[in-house]
Amino acid sequence: MSYKRFTLRMKLSDILHTNYFLLPIVHRFDIRYGIGDLSVAEICRERSIDQDFFIEILNIYHDEHYFPEAELLKADVRLIVGYLRKTHAYYVDYLLPSIDSLIHALVESGHAHNSTLGPVASLFDEFSREFRKHIDGEEQQVFPYALSVADAYRGQADGTRPPTGWDGGIRCFEDEHLLMDEKLFDLKNLLIKYIGEPFDVHVCNSIIFEVDRLERDARDHARIEDRILFTAVEQMEKALRGAARA
């Protein structure tokens, strides 16, 4: 399916009416409700938001086939990291606890007589622990390293080297996203194919919707990390190493 691109002239309210799943994306830029008829450009100007970065992020999440790598690579690494951290907060503070509450409600709806519901809770608990660990690793290691490379690059002088980090640079932390996607699909598959009665079908539907939302959001999040943040930092690392050899 081909999607019409959102533009800076469009009213943000019209964009959100086009795709309500963009609401949490907009909130990551500290834009709340009550936006009136302001255009994207007007809201960004009013809130000192980088308008080009903002509109590209909206288009990426609206259309999974759209990814303006060249444009996003021009963005400040601090801007990219700031957005990724807001996304992490959304996962940890809201989406994971929300899914966890729904799964507990599903288990309770089985009246302790449905043995097929236990594996659902176990699988999500396992995923949640691994996902939080993955997020912690990025927050404590990847993002500080990326910012330190960007700082060194901005203040580059002869003999400057990349900051100490992994021996292989930023790309050493690039290997876990696919595994996370697989576990989320396994959870949806378990619910659709294998759980038996009794259970609350409406709660089950809500879990599948929320897990699918997390899966799609995390996939776009990973694209921004792998193809933008990592690529930008890798380019800076090469420039710093070249300066050090000169």
N, CA and C of each residue as an Amber inpcrd file, in Angstrom:
protein
   738
   0.8400000  -1.1960000   0.0000000   0.0000000   0.0000000   0.0000000
   0.8740000   1.2440000   0.0000000   0.4980000   2.2090000  -0.8280000
   1.2350000   3.4710000  -0.8990000   0.5290000   4.5180000  -0.0400000
   1.3020000   5.1970000   0.8220000   0.7470000   6.1920000   1.7190000
   1.1400000   7.5920000   1.2640000   0.2220000   8.5120000   1.4650000
   0.5230000   9.9100000   1.2090000   1.4370000  10.4230000   2.3050000
   2.4970000  11.1250000   1.9170000   3.4450000  11.6490000   2.8960000
   2.8420000  12.8260000   3.6540000   3.0800000  12.8460000   4.9480000
   2.6990000  13.9960000   5.7570000   3.6850000  15.1280000   5.5010000
   3.2000000  16.3490000   5.5650000   4.0450000  17.5190000   5.3300000
   3.9630000  18.4760000   6.5030000   4.8920000  19.4180000   6.5450000
   4.9400000  20.4010000   7.6260000   3.7390000  21.3370000   7.5910000
   3.1180000  21.5110000   6.4420000   1.9750000  22.4270000   6.3270000
   0.6830000  21.8220000   6.8700000   0.6430000  20.5040000   6.9870000
  -0.5820000  19.8330000   7.4170000  -0.8700000  20.1010000   8.8910000
  -2.1440000  20.1480000   9.2390000  -2.5160000  20.2510000  10.6460000
  -2.1490000  18.9420000  11.3470000  -1.5510000  19.0650000  12.5180000
  -1.1780000  17.8490000  13.2400000  -2.4220000  17.0560000  13.6240000
  -3.5200000  17.7450000  13.9300000  -4.7610000  17.0460000  14.2720000
  -5.2460000  16.1870000  13.1060000  -5.1020000  16.6720000  11.8730000
  -5.5070000  15.8870000  10.7020000  -4.6330000  14.6420000  10.5570000
  -3.3590000  14.7970000  10.8230000  -2.4420000  13.6520000  10.7530000
  -2.8490000  12.5920000  11.7650000  -3.1630000  13.0270000  12.9890000
  -3.5170000  12.0760000  14.0360000  -4.8590000  11.4020000  13.7470000
  -5.7900000  12.1240000  13.1030000  -7.0490000  11.4970000  12.7020000
  -6.8170000  10.4790000  11.5810000  -5.7530000  10.6590000  10.8170000
  -5.4090000   9.6950000   9.7730000  -4.8870000   8.4030000  10.3750000
  -4.1420000   8.5280000  11.4740000  -3.5290000   7.3450000  12.0910000
  -3.3920000   7.5780000  13.6000000  -4.3330000   7.0390000  14.3630000
  -4.3240000   7.2520000  15.8130000  -3.1410000   6.5520000  16.4950000
  -2.5310000   5.5940000  15.8230000  -1.3690000   4.9210000  16.4110000
  -0.1570000   5.8530000  16.4900000  -0.2490000   7.0220000  15.8500000
   0.8390000   8.0000000  15.9450000   0.7820000   8.8120000  17.2360000
  -0.2930000   8.6840000  18.0020000  -0.4240000   9.4630000  19.2340000
   0.7470000   9.2570000  20.1900000   1.1340000   7.9990000  20.5040000
   2.2810000   7.8500000  21.4110000   3.5930000   8.3680000  20.8230000
   3.7100000   8.3760000  19.4960000   4.9100000   8.9140000  18.8610000
   4.9820000  10.4180000  19.1010000   3.8550000  11.0890000  18.8990000
   3.7790000  12.5350000  19.1210000   4.0660000  12.8800000  20.5830000
   3.5590000  12.0530000  21.4990000   3.7720000  12.3120000  22.9270000
   5.2500000  12.2330000  23.3160000   6.0320000  11.4620000  22.5570000
   7.4690000  11.3620000  22.8480000   8.1990000  12.6810000  22.5910000
   7.5430000  13.5760000  21.8730000   8.1060000  14.9050000  21.6490000
   7.4890000  15.9270000  22.6060000   6.8520000  15.4210000  23.6610000
   6.2140000  16.2640000  24.6860000   5.0830000  17.1150000  24.1160000
   4.4130000  16.5920000  23.0970000   3.2180000  17.2360000  22.5510000
   2.0150000  16.4730000  23.0840000   1.1460000  17.1620000  23.7770000
  -0.0290000  16.5220000  24.3600000  -1.2780000  16.9070000  23.5570000
  -2.4240000  16.6690000  24.1410000  -3.6740000  17.0180000  23.4720000
  -3.9300000  18.5170000  23.5640000  -5.0140000  18.9720000  22.9060000
  -5.3220000  20.3930000  22.8980000  -4.4940000  21.1670000  21.8980000
  -4.1910000  20.5310000  20.7470000  -3.2980000  21.1540000  19.7630000
  -4.0510000  22.0430000  18.7750000  -5.3700000  22.0460000  18.8520000
  -6.1420000  22.9200000  17.9720000  -5.9160000  22.6190000  16.5010000
  -5.8760000  23.6770000  15.6990000  -5.7000000  23.5490000  14.2530000
  -4.2960000  23.9530000  13.8030000  -3.3400000  23.8970000  14.7050000
  -1.9750000  24.2860000  14.3580000  -1.3520000  23.2910000  13.3900000
  -0.5610000  23.8000000  12.4840000   0.1750000  22.9410000  11.5510000
   1.3590000  22.2960000  12.2800000   1.9390000  21.3100000  11.6460000
   3.1280000  20.6710000  12.2120000   4.2360000  21.7020000  12.3910000
   4.4440000  22.5380000  11.3810000   5.5000000  23.5540000  11.4630000
   5.2540000  24.5180000  12.6140000   3.9980000  24.9220000  12.8130000
   3.6740000  25.8690000  13.8880000   3.9030000  25.2500000  15.2600000
   3.5050000  24.0050000  15.4240000   3.6980000  23.3310000  16.7100000
   5.1820000  23.1350000  16.9960000   5.9370000  22.7450000  15.9900000
   7.3770000  22.5470000  16.1750000   8.0640000  23.8700000  16.5250000
   7.6690000  24.9340000  15.8580000   8.2490000  26.2450000  16.1460000
   7.9080000  26.6860000  17.5660000   6.6770000  26.4500000  17.9620000
   6.2050000  26.8580000  19.2820000   6.9270000  26.1090000  20.4020000
   7.3020000  24.8380000  20.1340000   7.9050000  23.9960000  21.1570000
   9.3930000  23.7420000  20.9360000   9.9940000  24.4430000  19.9860000
  11.4350000  24.3090000  19.6820000  11.7970000  22.8630000  19.3440000
  10.9830000  22.2450000  18.5120000  11.2150000  20.8790000  18.0450000
  11.8020000  20.9370000  16.6390000  12.7750000  20.1060000  16.3680000
  13.3410000  20.0250000  15.0220000  12.2620000  19.5090000  14.0810000
  11.7210000  20.3720000  13.2280000  10.5560000  20.0200000  12.4240000
  10.8510000  18.9440000  11.3760000  12.0440000  18.9650000  10.8100000
  12.3700000  17.9690000   9.7850000  12.4750000  16.5730000  10.3870000
  13.1100000  16.4820000  11.5480000  13.2210000  15.1960000  12.2410000
  11.8330000  14.6930000  12.6440000  11.0210000  15.5850000  13.1830000
   9.6870000  15.2150000  13.6590000   8.8160000  14.6660000  12.5280000
   8.7550000  15.3600000  11.4020000   7.8810000  14.9170000  10.3190000
   8.3700000  13.6120000   9.7030000   9.6850000  13.4240000   9.6570000
  10.2080000  12.1690000   9.1160000   9.8770000  11.0040000  10.0540000
   9.9500000  11.2230000  11.3620000   9.5970000  10.1680000  12.3090000
   8.1250000   9.7850000  12.1490000   7.2430000  10.7730000  12.0030000
   5.8290000  10.4740000  11.8010000   5.6240000   9.6480000  10.5320000
   6.2920000  10.0050000   9.4500000   6.1340000   9.2660000   8.2000000
   6.6810000   7.8450000   8.2930000   7.7740000   7.6650000   9.0380000
   8.3470000   6.3220000   9.2160000   7.3660000   5.4090000   9.9260000
   6.7550000   5.9120000  11.0070000   5.8280000   5.0810000  11.7730000
   4.4890000   4.8990000  11.0560000   4.1660000   5.8000000  10.1620000
   2.9160000   5.6820000   9.4000000   3.0480000   4.6770000   8.2620000
   4.2120000   4.6270000   7.6430000   4.4240000   3.7750000   6.4750000
   5.6940000   2.9580000   6.6890000   5.5190000   1.6640000   6.9110000
   6.6700000   0.8050000   7.2210000   7.6430000   0.6770000   6.0530000
   7.2210000   1.0570000   4.8520000   8.1070000   0.9670000   3.6850000
   8.8800000   2.2700000   3.4400000   8.5980000   3.2760000   4.2400000
   9.2550000   4.5710000   4.0560000  10.3910000   4.7010000   5.0610000
  11.5840000   5.0120000   4.5540000  12.7030000   5.2190000   5.4620000
  13.7230000   6.1430000   4.7980000  13.6640000   7.4440000   5.1060000
  14.5410000   8.4350000   4.4630000  15.9150000   8.4900000   5.1350000
  16.7150000   7.4880000   4.8830000  17.9870000   7.3480000   5.5910000
  18.8910000   8.5620000   5.4000000  18.9940000   9.0400000   4.1620000
  19.8950000  10.1740000   3.8960000  19.4830000  11.4090000   4.6950000
  18.1660000  11.6510000   4.7790000  17.6960000  12.8300000   5.5230000
  17.9330000  12.6740000   7.0190000  17.6520000  11.5020000   7.5460000
  17.7890000  11.2940000   8.9860000  19.2490000  11.2990000   9.4330000
  20.1510000  10.9090000   8.5420000  21.5640000  10.9190000   8.8990000
  22.1020000  12.3360000   9.1140000  21.3430000  13.3270000   8.6720000
  21.7410000  14.7130000   8.9060000  21.3710000  15.1870000  10.3180000
  20.5390000  14.4230000  11.0110000  20.0660000  14.8250000  12.3370000
  21.1910000  14.7310000  13.3600000  21.1350000  15.5880000  14.3630000
  22.0850000  15.5910000  15.4650000  21.9390000  14.2960000  16.2540000
  23.0720000  13.6540000  16.5740000  23.0420000  12.4130000  17.3520000
  22.3310000  12.6170000  18.6840000  22.4910000  13.7860000  19.2920000
  21.8090000  14.0560000  20.5570000  20.3010000  14.0390000  20.3750000
  19.8170000  14.5000000  19.2410000  18.3930000  14.4880000  18.9340000
  17.8900000  13.0540000  18.7760000  18.6490000  12.2520000  18.0650000
  18.2660000  10.8530000  17.8450000  18.2370000  10.0920000  19.1660000
  19.2860000  10.2440000  19.9630000  19.3520000   9.5490000  21.2580000
  18.2190000  10.0060000  22.1720000  17.9290000  11.2940000  22.1860000
  16.8370000  11.8040000  23.0080000  15.5160000  11.1610000  22.6450000
  15.2610000  11.0330000  21.3460000  14.0190000  10.3950000  20.9080000
  14.0060000   8.9170000  21.3030000  15.1040000   8.2160000  21.0970000
  15.1610000   6.7830000  21.4250000  14.9650000   6.5530000  22.9180000
  15.4760000   7.4560000  23.7340000  15.2810000   7.3250000  25.1840000
  13.8120000   7.5250000  25.5620000  13.1340000   8.4560000  24.9020000
  11.7080000   8.6410000  25.1670000  10.9280000   7.3760000  24.7700000
  11.3600000   6.7360000  23.7120000  10.7110000   5.4940000  23.2830000
  10.9110000   4.4010000  24.3160000  12.1130000   4.2900000  24.8350000
  12.3780000   3.3130000  25.8910000  11.4760000   3.5500000  27.0960000
  11.3250000   4.8070000  27.4820000  10.4760000   5.1370000  28.6270000
   9.0350000   4.7120000  28.3660000   8.5680000   4.8870000  27.1370000
   7.2110000   4.4690000  26.7730000   7.0520000   2.9630000  26.9290000
   8.0460000   2.2000000  26.5000000   7.9890000   0.7440000  26.6440000
   7.9830000   0.3370000  28.1180000   8.9430000   0.8610000  28.8750000
   9.1520000   0.4190000  30.2580000   8.0640000   0.9300000  31.1990000
   7.6720000   2.1770000  31.0370000   6.7220000   2.7960000  31.9780000
   5.2670000   2.5120000  31.6400000   4.9730000   2.2470000  30.3770000
   3.5660000   2.0670000  30.0150000   3.2610000   0.7360000  29.3260000
   3.9000000   0.4680000  28.1680000   3.4310000  -0.6260000  27.3280000
   3.6810000  -1.9950000  27.9540000   4.8690000  -2.2330000  28.4860000
   5.1360000  -3.5270000  29.1310000   4.2330000  -3.7550000  30.3410000
   4.0980000  -2.7690000  31.2590000   3.1720000  -2.9740000  32.3810000
   1.7250000  -3.1730000  31.9230000   1.3140000  -2.4890000  30.8590000
  -0.0460000  -2.6300000  30.3520000  -0.2960000  -4.0530000  29.8590000
   0.6300000  -4.6020000  29.0930000   0.4870000  -5.9750000  28.5950000
   0.5230000  -6.9640000  29.7560000   1.4090000  -6.7170000  30.7150000
   1.5090000  -7.5950000  31.8810000   0.1780000  -7.6460000  32.6440000
  -0.4610000  -6.4940000  32.8360000  -1.7580000  -6.4460000  33.5300000
  -2.8220000  -7.2190000  32.7570000  -2.8140000  -7.0740000  31.4390000
  -3.7850000  -7.8010000  30.6220000  -3.5720000  -9.3080000  30.7040000
  -2.3090000  -9.7480000  30.7240000  -2.0270000 -11.1790000  30.8040000
  -2.4590000 -11.7370000  32.1580000  -2.2430000 -10.9680000  33.2240000
  -2.7210000 -11.4190000  34.5320000  -4.2490000 -11.5220000  34.5400000
  -4.9170000 -10.5690000  33.8830000  -6.3740000 -10.6250000  33.7910000
  -6.8220000 -11.8450000  32.9890000  -6.0830000 -12.1890000  31.9540000
  -6.4130000 -13.3540000  31.1480000  -6.2880000 -14.6320000  31.9640000
  -5.1820000 -14.7320000  32.7130000  -4.9720000 -15.9170000  33.5470000
  -6.0960000 -16.0510000  34.5760000  -6.4720000 -14.9420000  35.2020000
  -7.5540000 -14.9640000  36.1960000  -8.8910000 -15.3450000  35.5600000
  -9.0670000 -14.9660000  34.2950000 -10.3330000 -15.2940000  33.6280000
 -10.4880000 -16.7880000  33.3980000  -9.3950000 -17.5410000  33.4930000
  -9.4570000 -18.9950000  33.3360000  -9.8690000 -19.7060000  34.5960000
 -10.0840000 -18.9460000  35.6850000 -10.5670000 -19.4970000  36.9620000
  -9.6710000 -20.6140000  37.4940000  -8.3720000 -20.4960000  37.2330000
  -7.3630000 -21.4430000  37.7370000  -7.5520000 -22.8570000  37.1860000
  -8.4440000 -23.0280000  36.2060000  -8.6930000 -24.3570000  35.6520000
  -8.1060000 -24.5100000  34.2480000  -7.5120000 -23.4440000  33.7180000
  -7.0210000 -23.4860000  32.3430000  -5.4950000 -23.5640000  32.3510000
  -4.9670000 -24.7400000  32.1490000  -3.5120000 -24.9480000  32.2140000
  -2.7870000 -24.3680000  31.0100000  -3.5240000 -23.9830000  29.9550000
  -2.8640000 -23.4500000  28.7630000  -2.4940000 -21.9780000  28.9160000
  -2.9760000 -21.3240000  29.9750000  -2.7030000 -19.8930000  30.1360000
  -1.3720000 -19.6220000  30.8340000  -0.9200000 -20.5880000  31.6250000
   0.3580000 -20.4040000  32.3270000   1.5220000 -20.1370000  31.3910000
   1.6740000 -20.9090000  30.3070000   2.7780000 -20.6530000  29.3680000
   2.7440000 -19.2640000  28.7410000   1.5450000 -18.6880000  28.5900000
   1.4420000 -17.3380000  28.0410000   2.1230000 -16.3480000  28.9720000
   1.7950000 -16.4500000  30.2690000   2.4110000 -15.5610000  31.2590000
   3.9120000 -15.7910000  31.3480000   4.3440000 -17.0460000  31.2830000
   5.7750000 -17.3580000  31.3770000   6.5460000 -16.8020000  30.1880000
   5.9680000 -16.9440000  28.9890000   6.6440000 -16.4580000  27.7930000
   6.7800000 -14.9420000  27.8340000   5.7200000 -14.2470000  28.2800000
   5.8170000 -12.7910000  28.3370000   6.7940000 -12.3540000  29.4300000
   6.8010000 -13.0300000  30.5620000   7.7560000 -12.6900000  31.6280000
   9.1900000 -12.8290000  31.1210000   9.4530000 -13.9010000  30.3830000
  10.7890000 -14.1170000  29.8270000  11.1560000 -13.0100000  28.8530000
  10.2070000 -12.6850000  27.9520000  10.4630000 -11.6080000  26.9980000
  10.6980000 -10.2830000  27.7080000   9.8540000  -9.9720000  28.6900000
   9.9470000  -8.6910000  29.3850000  11.2910000  -8.5360000  30.0840000
  11.7680000  -9.5910000  30.7260000  13.0850000  -9.5270000  31.3840000
  14.1910000  -9.2710000  30.3720000  14.1640000  -9.9860000  29.2530000
  15.2130000  -9.8410000  28.2420000  15.1380000  -8.4680000  27.5690000
  13.9150000  -7.9930000  27.3320000  13.7450000  -6.7050000  26.6750000
  14.2270000  -5.5660000  27.5770000  13.8860000  -5.6470000  28.8620000
  14.3520000  -4.6310000  29.8070000  15.8740000  -4.6530000  29.9250000
  16.4540000  -5.8520000  29.9110000  17.9090000  -5.9670000  29.9540000
  18.5370000  -5.3390000  28.7100000  17.9220000  -5.5790000  27.5620000
  18.3870000  -4.9920000  26.3050000  18.3290000  -3.4600000  26.3690000
  17.2140000  -2.9380000  26.8690000  17.0440000  -1.4910000  27.0060000
  18.0720000  -0.9150000  27.9680000  18.2960000  -1.5920000  29.0950000
  19.2890000  -1.1250000  30.0690000  20.6800000  -1.0530000  29.4380000
  20.9980000  -2.0440000  28.6140000  22.3030000  -2.0460000  27.9530000
  22.4660000  -0.8540000  27.0320000  21.4130000  -0.5130000  26.3160000
  21.4860000   0.6490000  25.4290000  21.5820000   1.9440000  26.2300000
  20.7970000   2.0390000  27.2990000  20.8030000   3.2570000  28.1090000
  22.1400000   3.4700000  28.8100000  22.7480000   2.4030000  29.2860000
  23.9470000   2.5240000  30.1050000  25.2410000   2.4650000  29.3030000
  25.1830000   1.8590000  28.1100000  26.4130000   1.7000000  27.3380000
  26.3450000   2.3390000  25.9500000  25.3400000   1.9350000  25.1700000
  25.2990000   2.3540000  23.7670000  25.1110000   3.8610000  23.6320000
  24.1060000   4.4130000  24.2940000  23.8090000   5.8340000  24.1260000
  24.9310000   6.7210000  24.6640000  25.4660000   6.4430000  25.8700000
  26.6030000   7.2680000  26.3190000  27.7990000   7.1890000  25.3650000
  28.0630000   5.9820000  24.8250000  29.1690000   5.8440000  23.8850000
  28.9020000   6.6570000  22.6110000  27.6780000   6.5570000  22.0800000
  27.3260000   7.3010000  20.8660000  27.4820000   8.8000000  21.0890000
  27.0340000   9.2910000  22.2270000  27.1400000  10.7240000  22.5280000
  28.5860000  11.1530000  22.6960000  29.4060000  10.2770000  23.2870000
  30.8140000  10.6350000  23.4650000  31.5450000  10.6820000  22.1270000
  31.1790000   9.7890000  21.1950000  31.7600000   9.8390000  19.8460000
  31.3420000  11.1360000  19.1610000  30.0690000  11.4900000  19.2780000
  29.5830000  12.7250000  18.6560000  30.2710000  13.9480000  19.2410000
  30.5010000  13.9500000  20.5570000  31.2000000  15.0670000  21.1930000
  32.6390000  15.1720000  20.6810000  33.2890000  14.0210000  20.5900000
  34.6630000  14.0160000  20.0910000  34.7230000  14.4850000  18.6440000
  33.7410000  14.0830000  17.8510000  33.7070000  14.4600000  16.4480000
  33.5030000  15.9650000  16.2840000  32.6010000  16.5270000  17.0980000
  32.3560000  17.9770000  17.0210000  33.5830000  18.7810000  17.4450000
  34.3530000  18.2480000  18.3940000  35.5450000  18.9610000  18.8540000
  36.8260000  18.3510000  18.3130000  36.7160000  17.7330000  17.1400000
  37.8270000  16.9740000  16.5630000  39.0860000  17.8160000  16.4100000
  40.2060000  17.2160000  16.8130000  41.5230000  17.8390000  16.6360000
  42.4850000  16.7640000  16.1460000  43.6100000  17.1770000  15.6280000
  44.6000000  16.2040000  15.1690000  44.9640000  15.2620000  16.3100000
  44.9730000  13.9780000  16.0030000  45.3280000  12.9920000  17.0100000
  44.1520000  12.4940000  17.8230000  42.9590000  13.0250000  17.5630000
  41.7830000  12.5810000  18.3100000  41.4140000  11.1580000  17.9180000
  41.0630000  10.3560000  18.9020000  40.6150000   8.9920000  18.6590000
  39.1940000   8.8140000  19.1760000  38.4790000   7.7910000  18.6660000
  37.1490000   7.5250000  19.2170000  37.2430000   7.2200000  20.7010000
  36.2320000   7.5440000  21.4830000  36.2490000   7.2220000  22.9070000
  36.3940000   5.7230000  23.1320000  36.8470000   5.3520000  24.2780000
  36.9670000   3.9250000  24.5770000  35.5760000   3.3090000  24.6480000
  35.4370000   2.1220000  24.1290000  34.1510000   1.4260000  24.1280000
  34.3980000   0.0040000  23.6940000  33.5850000  -0.5310000  22.8090000
  33.8220000  -1.8640000  22.3080000  34.9670000  -1.8320000  21.3130000
  35.7040000  -2.9450000  21.2490000  36.8390000  -3.0080000  20.3360000
  36.4060000  -2.7830000  18.8960000  35.2070000  -3.2450000  18.5660000
  34.7310000  -3.1280000  17.1990000  33.8580000  -1.9140000  16.9590000
  33.7770000  -1.0090000  17.9250000  32.9660000   0.1890000  17.7460000
  31.4880000  -0.0590000  18.0020000  30.6620000   0.8640000  17.5210000
  29.2310000   0.8730000  17.8110000  28.5200000  -0.3750000  17.2960000
  29.0230000  -0.9910000  16.2320000  28.3320000  -2.1230000  15.6160000
  28.3450000  -3.3760000  16.4890000  29.1060000  -3.3670000  17.5610000
  29.1410000  -4.5390000  18.4350000  27.8410000  -4.7580000  19.1860000
  26.9550000  -3.7750000  19.1550000  25.7270000  -3.8860000  19.9320000
  24.5020000  -3.9720000  19.0350000  24.6310000  -4.6940000  17.9490000
  23.6270000  -4.6270000  16.8870000  22.8750000  -5.9410000  16.6940000
  22.9670000  -6.8770000  17.5960000  22.5830000  -8.2480000  17.2740000
  21.3190000  -8.7780000  17.9370000  20.5770000  -7.9810000  18.7060000
  19.4980000  -8.5530000  19.5010000  18.0910000  -8.2160000  19.0160000
  17.9140000  -7.3150000  18.0910000  16.5770000  -6.8610000  17.7390000
  15.7240000  -7.9520000  17.1020000  16.3140000  -8.7580000  16.2290000
  15.5430000  -9.8030000  15.5460000  15.0000000 -10.8020000  16.5500000
  15.8010000 -11.1560000  17.5590000  15.3540000 -12.1040000  18.5860000
  14.1320000 -11.5750000  19.3190000  14.0940000 -10.2730000  19.6010000
  12.9490000  -9.6820000  20.2830000  11.6950000  -9.8040000  19.4170000
  11.8010000  -9.5510000  18.1390000  10.6630000  -9.6720000  17.2240000
  10.1110000 -11.0920000  17.2170000  11.0030000 -12.0710000  17.2200000
  10.5810000 -13.4650000  17.1730000   9.7920000 -13.8470000  18.4160000
  10.2140000 -13.3720000  19.5670000   9.5190000 -13.7140000  20.8070000
   8.1280000 -13.0930000  20.8600000   7.9760000 -11.8830000  20.3490000
   6.6570000 -11.2550000  20.3260000   5.7210000 -11.9950000  19.3720000
   6.2510000 -12.4340000  18.2360000   5.4200000 -13.2280000  17.3170000
   5.0310000 -14.5500000  17.9660000   5.9610000 -15.1860000  18.6700000
   5.6610000 -16.4520000  19.3490000   4.5200000 -16.2850000  20.3500000
   4.4960000 -15.1530000  21.0460000   3.4340000 -14.9050000  22.0160000
   2.0790000 -14.7840000  21.3170000   2.0190000 -14.0290000  20.2370000
   0.7630000 -13.9100000  19.4920000   0.3390000 -15.2620000  18.9280000
   1.2880000 -16.0140000  18.4360000   1.0010000 -17.3170000  17.8550000
   0.4630000 -18.2810000  18.9030000   1.0330000 -18.2380000  20.1020000
   0.5850000 -19.0970000  21.1920000  -0.8770000 -18.8000000  21.5380000
  -1.2150000 -17.5200000  21.5900000  -2.5890000 -17.1360000  21.9170000
  -3.5720000 -17.5680000  20.8300000  -3.2130000 -17.3230000  19.5910000
  -4.1350000 -17.6010000  18.4800000  -4.3260000 -19.1000000  18.2480000
  -3.2640000 -19.8820000  18.3910000  -3.3200000 -21.2860000  17.9990000
  -3.6030000 -22.2780000  19.1250000  -3.1350000 -21.9650000  20.3380000
  -3.0270000 -23.0690000  21.2960000  -3.7700000 -22.9160000  22.6160000
  -4.2720000 -21.7310000  22.9830000  -4.9440000 -21.6650000  24.2740000
  -6.3500000 -22.2500000  24.1630000  -6.7810000 -22.8730000  25.2590000
  -8.0990000 -23.4840000  25.2830000  -9.0110000 -22.7850000  26.2740000
 -10.2760000 -23.1670000  26.2820000 -11.2650000 -22.5940000  27.2000000
 -11.0130000 -23.1120000  28.6260000 -11.4540000 -22.3360000  29.6420000
 -12.1300000 -21.0410000  29.5450000 -11.1370000 -19.8840000  29.5910000
 -11.4740000 -18.7740000  28.9430000 -10.7150000 -17.5310000  29.0510000
 -11.5730000 -16.4100000  28.4900000 -11.2150000 -15.1870000  28.8390000
 -11.9440000 -14.0190000  28.3740000 -11.4040000 -13.6230000  27.0020000
 -12.2070000 -13.8280000  25.9720000 -11.7470000 -13.5950000  24.6100000
 -11.4510000 -12.1130000  24.3660000 -12.1660000 -11.2190000  25.0400000
 -11.9400000  -9.7890000  24.8360000 -10.5870000  -9.3590000  25.4070000
 -10.2330000  -9.9000000  26.5490000  -8.9140000  -9.6260000  27.1230000
  -7.8240000 -10.1990000  26.2170000  -8.0640000 -11.3920000  25.6990000
  -7.0960000 -12.0150000  24.7900000  -6.8840000 -11.1560000  23.5450000
  -7.9770000 -10.6340000  22.9930000  -7.8600000  -9.7510000  21.8330000
  -7.0240000  -8.5170000  22.1680000  -7.2620000  -7.9400000  23.3450000
  -6.5210000  -6.7410000  23.7640000  -5.0300000  -7.0400000  23.8770000
  -4.6860000  -8.2290000  24.3760000  -3.2720000  -8.6080000  24.4840000
  -2.6420000  -8.6860000  23.1000000  -3.3320000  -9.3360000  22.1680000
  -2.7900000  -9.4800000  20.8170000  -2.6040000  -8.1090000  20.1700000
  -3.5880000  -7.2230000  20.3370000  -3.4710000  -5.8770000  19.7680000
  -2.2760000  -5.1350000  20.3610000  -2.1110000  -5.2060000  21.6870000
  -1.0340000  -4.4820000  22.3520000   0.3340000  -5.0730000  22.0240000
   0.4180000  -6.3960000  21.9690000   1.6830000  -7.0390000  21.6070000
   2.0590000  -6.6960000  20.1720000   1.0680000  -6.6850000  19.2980000
   1.3360000  -6.3150000  17.9030000   1.7920000  -4.8630000  17.8130000
   1.1840000  -3.9890000  18.6180000   1.6030000  -2.5810000  18.6340000
   3.0550000  -2.4610000  19.1000000   3.4070000  -3.2160000  20.1500000
   4.7880000  -3.1930000  20.6350000   5.7400000  -3.7290000  19.5720000
   5.3470000  -4.8100000  18.9090000   6.2060000  -5.4030000  17.8820000
   6.4770000  -4.4230000  16.7420000   5.4320000  -3.7530000  16.2610000
   5.5980000  -2.8030000  15.1660000   6.4230000  -1.5910000  15.5990000
   6.1300000  -1.0870000  16.7890000   6.8540000   0.0710000  17.2930000
   8.3260000  -0.2620000  17.4920000   8.5880000  -1.4240000  18.0800000
   9.9730000  -1.8300000  18.3340000  10.7320000  -2.0750000  17.0310000
  10.0260000  -2.5210000  16.0030000  10.6830000  -2.7380000  14.7100000
  11.1460000  -1.4090000  14.1060000  10.2860000  -0.3940000  14.1630000
  10.6710000   0.9260000  13.6590000  11.7690000   1.5420000  14.5260000
  11.6600000   1.3330000  15.8290000  12.6870000   1.8010000  16.7620000
  14.0440000   1.1940000  16.4030000  14.0560000  -0.1010000  16.1090000
  15.3000000  -0.7820000  15.7560000  15.8690000  -0.2600000  14.4400000
  14.9930000   0.0610000  13.4790000  15.4680000   0.6200000  12.2050000
  16.1720000   1.9530000  12.4290000  15.6140000   2.7760000  13.3070000
  16.2280000   4.0780000  13.5790000  17.5690000   3.8950000  14.2750000
  17.6400000   2.9430000  15.1940000  18.9100000   2.6730000  15.8750000
  19.9520000   2.1280000  14.9040000  19.5950000   1.0490000  14.2040000
  20.5770000   0.3310000  13.3850000  21.0230000   1.1200000  12.1580000
  20.0610000   1.7700000  11.4850000  20.3900000   2.3990000  10.2070000
  20.7080000   3.8870000  10.3250000  20.3240000   4.5080000  11.4280000
  20.6050000   5.9360000  11.5840000  21.6380000   6.1750000  12.6780000
  21.3060000   5.8360000  13.9190000  22.2440000   6.1040000  15.0120000
  23.5560000   5.3770000  14.7950000  23.4990000   4.0750000  14.5620000
  24.7260000   3.2980000  14.4120000  25.5210000   3.7300000  13.1820000
  24.8070000   4.0210000  12.0830000  25.5030000   4.4420000  10.8620000
  26.1860000   5.7910000  11.0680000  25.4770000   6.7310000  11.7050000
  26.0580000   8.0550000  11.9500000  27.2900000   7.9600000  12.8510000
  27.1820000   7.1770000  13.9150000  28.3080000   7.0340000  14.8470000
  29.4700000   6.3170000  14.1650000  29.1690000   5.3140000  13.3610000
  30.2160000   4.5880000  12.6440000  30.9790000   5.5240000  11.7030000
  30.2880000   6.4170000  11.0310000  30.9460000   7.3810000  10.1490000
  31.8640000   8.3100000  10.9440000  31.4060000   8.7200000  12.1140000
  32.2360000   9.5740000  12.9780000  33.4550000   8.8160000  13.4860000
  33.2730000   7.5520000  13.8380000  34.4000000   6.7350000  14.2920000
  35.4830000   6.6600000  13.2130000  35.0550000   6.4400000  11.9750000
  36.0180000   6.3490000  10.8700000  36.7630000   7.6650000  10.6840000
  36.0270000   8.7910000  10.8020000  36.6620000  10.0950000  10.6410000
  37.6720000  10.3400000  11.7760000  37.3090000   9.9490000  12.9910000
  38.2130000  10.1390000  14.1400000  39.4510000   9.2720000  14.0180000
  39.2750000   8.0440000  13.5530000  40.4360000   7.1590000  13.3720000
  41.3370000   7.6860000  12.2620000  40.7030000   8.2200000  11.2030000
  41.5030000   8.8110000  10.1290000  42.3080000  10.0020000  10.6110000
  41.7000000  10.8350000  11.4750000  42.4150000  11.9860000  12.0170000
  43.5560000  11.5440000  12.9080000  43.3500000  10.4410000  13.6300000
  44.3980000   9.9600000  14.5240000  45.5960000   9.4100000  13.7760000
  45.3320000   8.8650000  12.5690000  46.4330000   8.3110000  11.7700000
  47.1800000   9.3760000  10.9840000  46.5330000  10.5300000  10.8120000
  47.1240000  11.5900000   9.9780000  48.3730000  12.1860000  10.6330000
